[in-house]
């Protein structure tokens, strides 16, 4: 997956984000918030997100709140936003209800 980790140029990032209305670029990372109906739904969803992260060997920052999960994902080496970040995002979007 090394080619997937190469940083994308800002124009490509902007173009890809057009198809992902729940995501935004902030502080050199892709961010989204998944709303929750109940706190324990978030605990279950964290486990699903962790499974995706393990499958891709790409681990986001996840913050569980009582009514939402905040997700922040970016590539560290080399730094930037990569195709791997977008692959993670697309998998997360498949969980959004």
C-alpha positions as CSV (number, residue, x, y, z in Angstrom):
1,X,0.0,0.0,0.0
2,X,3.0,2.3,-0.2
3,X,1.7,4.1,-3.3
4,X,-1.6,4.7,-1.5
5,X,0.3,6.6,1.2
6,X,1.8,9.2,-1.2
7,X,0.5,12.7,-0.5
8,X,-2.2,14.0,-2.9
9,X,-2.1,17.5,-4.3
10,X,-4.5,20.1,-2.8
11,X,-6.6,20.2,-6.0
12,X,-7.2,16.4,-6.0
13,X,-8.1,16.5,-2.3
14,X,-10.7,19.2,-3.0
15,X,-12.1,17.3,-5.9
16,X,-12.4,14.1,-3.9
17,X,-14.1,16.0,-1.0
18,X,-16.8,17.2,-3.3
19,X,-18.2,13.7,-3.3
20,X,-18.0,13.4,0.5
21,X,-20.3,16.0,2.0
22,X,-19.9,14.8,5.6
23,X,-16.1,15.3,5.5
24,X,-13.9,18.5,5.5
25,X,-10.3,19.3,5.5
26,X,-9.1,20.8,8.8
27,X,-5.6,21.1,10.3
28,X,-4.0,18.9,7.6
29,X,-6.4,16.0,8.1
30,X,-9.8,14.8,7.0
31,X,-12.5,15.3,9.7
32,X,-16.1,14.0,10.1
33,X,-18.6,13.6,12.9
34,X,-20.9,10.5,13.0
35,X,-24.0,11.2,15.1
36,X,-25.2,8.6,17.6
37,X,-28.6,7.8,18.9
38,X,-27.1,6.2,22.1
39,X,-23.7,6.1,23.7
40,X,-23.5,2.3,23.4
41,X,-24.1,2.6,19.7
42,X,-20.9,4.6,19.6
43,X,-19.0,1.8,21.4
44,X,-20.1,-0.7,18.8
45,X,-19.3,1.7,16.0
46,X,-15.8,2.3,17.4
47,X,-15.2,-1.5,17.1
48,X,-16.3,-1.4,13.5
49,X,-14.0,1.6,12.8
50,X,-11.1,-0.2,14.5
51,X,-11.6,-3.2,12.3
52,X,-11.4,-1.0,9.2
53,X,-8.3,0.6,10.5
54,X,-6.7,-2.8,11.1
55,X,-7.6,-4.1,7.7
56,X,-6.1,-1.0,6.0
57,X,-3.2,-0.7,8.5
58,X,-4.2,2.9,8.8
59,X,-5.3,4.3,12.1
60,X,-7.3,7.4,12.6
61,X,-7.9,9.5,15.7
62,X,-11.4,8.5,17.1
63,X,-13.1,10.5,19.8
64,X,-16.2,9.1,21.4
65,X,-18.7,11.6,22.8
66,X,-22.1,10.8,24.3
67,X,-23.9,11.7,21.1
68,X,-21.2,11.4,18.3
69,X,-17.9,10.1,17.2
70,X,-15.4,12.5,15.8
71,X,-12.9,11.1,13.2
72,X,-9.6,12.6,12.1
73,X,-7.5,10.8,9.6
74,X,-4.3,11.7,7.8
75,X,-1.1,10.1,6.6
76,X,2.0,10.6,8.8
77,X,4.8,9.2,6.6
78,X,5.0,10.8,4.2
79,X,2.9,13.6,5.7
80,X,-0.3,14.7,4.0
81,X,-3.6,13.5,2.8
82,X,-3.3,10.3,0.7
83,X,-5.4,7.9,-1.3
84,X,-5.3,5.6,1.8
85,X,-7.0,8.3,3.8
86,X,-9.8,8.5,1.2
87,X,-10.0,4.7,1.2
88,X,-10.6,4.7,4.9
89,X,-13.2,7.5,4.5
90,X,-15.1,5.6,1.9
91,X,-15.2,2.5,4.2
92,X,-16.5,4.7,7.0
93,X,-19.2,6.2,4.7
94,X,-20.4,2.6,4.2
95,X,-21.2,2.5,7.9
96,X,-23.1,5.8,8.1
97,X,-26.8,5.2,8.7
